[in-house]
Amino acid sequence: MVTLVLAAHIRERGADARAALARIEGKIFRGVIHPGAALSVLSGVLLILTNAAFYLRAPWLHTKFFLVLILVVLDLRIYFRARSFRTGKIQMSRGEALGSHVAVAAIFLGILLLVLVQPF
């Protein structure tokens, strides 16, 4: 979601609209993305603690851990690049923001499939 707002921010030329989009980006990161990531990691740890013998031997869960790690790295990359863009330190393309959106969506889909199907 924030990547789509970022794509609009990159394309926008009006100063007031750019400032409003920058505020929205910050609110989404602080109010949704970062708390959601922390809650997801915490709930995953608590789930493992309920039945560690099963979950720590599940190969699909190791793959899910790896995808979650990639997702955290992507989140941090998007956050710091958006912050640098907002302060004028770097330039970003709309394609970069949309590419980040597709990457995050693909990883979320992969995590969902691993949890639901547990293929291995």
N, C-alpha and C positions, 0 to 999 in steps of 0.2 A: 504494500500500500504506500509506504513512504517513498519507494522508488518511483512510483507514478507521480506523486506530488513533486518529487525532485525533477522528473522529466519536464513537468509543466514549469517549474521554477527556472530551469535552464533555458527554456524557450521564451519565457516572459521578458518583455523589455521595459515595462513600467516599473518605476522605483517602488511605488506603494504596493503593487501586486507582488513584486519580488520579496519585499519585507514581510508581507502577510504569509506568503508561501514558506519563507524561512522559519517563521514562528510556528507554522503548522508542522513542518518537518521536525522541529525540536520537540513539540508536544507529542508527536507520534512516537518518537524515539524514547522520550522520558516516561510517557504515560502508557504505552502499549508494548513496544518492542522489547526494551530492556527488562521491564518487570515480567513480561511473558516468558522471555528466555530464562530468567532466574527461576521462575515458578516451574517451568518445564524441567530444568536440570534438577531442581530440588525434588520434584515429584518422581523423577526417574531414580534418583538415589534412594528415596523412601521405598519405591517399589522393589528395587533390588534387595533392600534390607529385609523385606517381608519373606523372600524366598531366594536367598543368595545362591544356594546350591543349584537351583534350576536356572536362574537368569544368567549367572556368570558362565554357565556351560552352553548357553544358547548361541550358536554362530550368528544367527540373524541379528541378535542384540549387539554383537561386536560390530557388525556392519552399520547398525543404527548409530552406535556411539561415534563411529568414524564420520557418518553423515552429519551428526549433530555438531561435531568439532568443525567440520567444513562450514556449517551454517553459522557458527559463532564467529569464525574468521571472516566470513562474508559480511556479517552484521557489523563487525568492527571496521572493516574496510569501507563499507558504505557510509557508516557514521562519520569516520574521520575525513573521508573525501567530501562528504556533504558539508561538514563543518568548515573545511578549508575553502570549499567553493563559496559558502555563505560569507566568509570573511574576505573573499577576493584573492586568496593566495594561489588558487589554481583555477583552471578552466575545465569544464566537463562538457561532454557531448550528451545529447539526448539519447543517442544510441547506447552509451555506457550505462545510463540509468535504466533504460529498458532491458538491456542485457543482464544487468544485475537482478532486475525483477524476474526475468525468465529463469535465471540460475537459482534464485531462492525458491521459486515455485517448483522447479524440478526436484530440488533437494527435499522440500516438504512432501511432494508426491512420493518420492522414494522412501522416505521415512514412514509415511502412511501405509504404503504397500508392504513394507517389511513387517510392520506391526500386525496388519490384518492377515496377511498370507503366511508369514513365517516360513519362507520357502526352503530354508536349510537349517 
